[in-house]
Amino acid sequence: MTIVDLKIELEKTGIPSSWYLLEEKGNEDMRHCISQLDNMWCVYFSERGNRFQMREFSSEADACQELLSRMIRKQQKRR
């Protein structure tokens, strides 16, 4: 899975775009984010300029799967 695939999947599952930020484009405050730092992919929750629940992955696919899983869990809790 790539970031492009992830975006399509998030839209298909009806997850609000205000919950996440892909590729550091826009305001990341109070969102789950995915970004590439050096050779690693990072998934984290951003709040007031701090990064929480940070996980690093060597592959884009693993990072995308992690963000998708987080969003699905969040969506299920809201129901």
C-alpha positions in Angstrom: 0.0 0.0 0.0 1.2 3.5 -0.9 0.1 6.9 0.5 -2.1 7.2 -2.6 -3.7 3.8 -1.9 -4.1 4.8 1.8 -5.9 8.0 0.9 -8.4 6.1 -1.4 -9.0 3.5 1.3 -9.6 6.2 4.0 -12.1 7.9 1.7 -13.9 4.6 0.9 -14.3 3.8 4.6 -15.7 7.2 5.3 -13.0 8.4 7.7 -13.0 12.2 8.0 -10.0 13.9 6.5 -9.8 16.0 9.7 -8.6 13.0 11.6 -5.3 12.5 9.6 -2.6 14.2 7.6 -0.7 12.6 4.8 2.8 13.7 3.7 2.9 16.8 6.0 0.7 18.9 3.8 -1.4 21.2 6.1 -2.0 21.6 9.8 -1.0 18.5 11.7 -2.4 19.6 15.1 -4.7 17.0 16.7 -4.3 14.6 13.8 -2.7 11.2 13.2 0.1 11.7 10.7 2.4 9.8 8.4 5.6 11.2 7.1 9.0 10.1 5.8 12.0 11.1 7.8 15.3 10.1 6.3 14.9 6.4 5.3 12.1 5.7 7.8 8.3 6.2 7.7 6.8 7.6 10.9 3.2 7.3 12.1 2.2 9.5 15.1 -0.4 11.6 16.7 0.4 15.3 16.7 -0.8 17.7 19.4 0.5 21.2 20.1 3.7 20.6 18.2 4.4 17.3 20.0 4.4 13.8 18.5 2.8 11.0 20.5 2.4 7.3 19.8 5.3 7.4 17.4 6.0 4.3 15.5 8.7 4.0 12.8 8.7 1.6 9.8 11.2 0.8 7.2 8.5 0.5 4.5 5.8 2.8 3.3 3.4 -0.1 3.1 3.8 -1.0 6.8 3.4 2.6 7.9 0.2 3.0 5.7 -1.2 -0.1 7.2 -0.6 1.2 10.7 -2.3 4.6 10.0 -5.3 2.8 8.4 -5.6 0.5 11.5 -5.5 3.5 13.8 -8.2 5.3 11.8 -10.5 2.2 11.7 -10.1 1.7 15.5 -11.0 5.4 16.1 -14.0 5.1 13.8 -15.2 2.0 15.6 -15.0 3.8 19.0 -17.1 6.7 17.7 -20.0 4.4 16.8 
